[in-house]
Amino acid sequence: MTEETILIVEDNDMLRDGLREMLAYEGFNVLSARNGEEALQQMTACLPELIVSDVSMPIMDGYDFYTTVRTHPEWTAIPFIFLTARTEPSDVLTGRNLGADDYLTKPISRDELVSTIRSRLVRSRQIQMAQLQLAYQASLTALANSIEVRTPNSFGHVERLSRYTVLLAKYLGWHQTRIEQIRFGAILHDIGKIHIPQTTLLKPGPLDEEEWALVRQHPVTGAEMIKDLPFLEEAIPTVRHHHERWDGKGYPDGLAGKDIPEGARILAVTDSFDAMTTDRPFRKKCLPEKALEEIVALSGANYDPGVVLALQRAWKDKEIQKILA
């Protein structure tokens, strides 16, 4: 049973009651109003997920009601369907030009109305999820960039790493849902470094034992920081294990081979490539061709051979160079 709230705006009492009963039977929570003014009062008390409105109504007609609804920022995303006896092409064009999600004409079958409502609700949820994901990504990128501010030599690292990582995931045949998760992992991979003193991050010489232990802890710290965020659940293994090595000599858990999550294996390669081609406090950057050679030489030791092969293919196709440009 669905629980979405539908607002029916119709001045014909019999039709309004019929629509309310029809949609209630389908499992919707139904609100109703006789005209646009009454509908606006309903919306201040209970916000619907979708509006079905007649056009010809007293006091405030459907067009004025629609226009008023869209002037409220918090109501602009509510799907709005006109259901009216006006069938002239000019009327249909007016409704569509206003920006209504659909324009249906009476009489309409129960199946057509219910199908239209459900399809618009599904589309609305998809748009909301996409917008939410973009908002999450923007917030997380801002948080990750706060790490970069503390290490000026790594400026642009998050942006480049995300693009390298998504690129290799595509070469490895990942579907879009998984790619979005590894994108989050790439953005947040070093978030645990926020607890490392800047003097350690910027130290030009070798780290002492205590400093090195702190650095090695950052993947665990990062994973702990995001563990209670459900939408990042799939990114946690990538964050925690991106410093593991194919031969088992990495950290924090000494995982080896395919025991290392695939996202972390991809990130191990892309993170190393970007680090090699970027100036760091303890060494100068090398040419991209040289970085590729080093990674290929360490395939099967530090890195997953399959991921290294994907990097080579992306380089041959000049996709890596586009990111470097």
Secondary structure, 3 states (H helix, E strand, C coil): CCCCEEEEECCCHHHHHHHHHHHHHCCCEEEEECCHHHHHHHHHHCCCCEEEECCCCCCCCHHHHHHHHHCCHHHCCCCEEEEECCCCHHHHHHHHHHCCCEEEECCCCHHHHHHHHHHHHHHHHHHHHHHHHHHHHHHHHHHHHHHHHHCHHHCCHHHHHHHHHHHHHHHCCCCHHHHHHHHHHHHHCCHHHHHCCHHHHCCCCCCCHHHHHHHHCHHHHHHHHHCCCHHHHHHHHHHHHCCCCCCCCCCCCCCCHHHCCHHHHHHHHHHHHHHHCCCECCECCCCHHHHHHHHHHCECCCECHHHHHHHHHHHHCCHHHHHHC
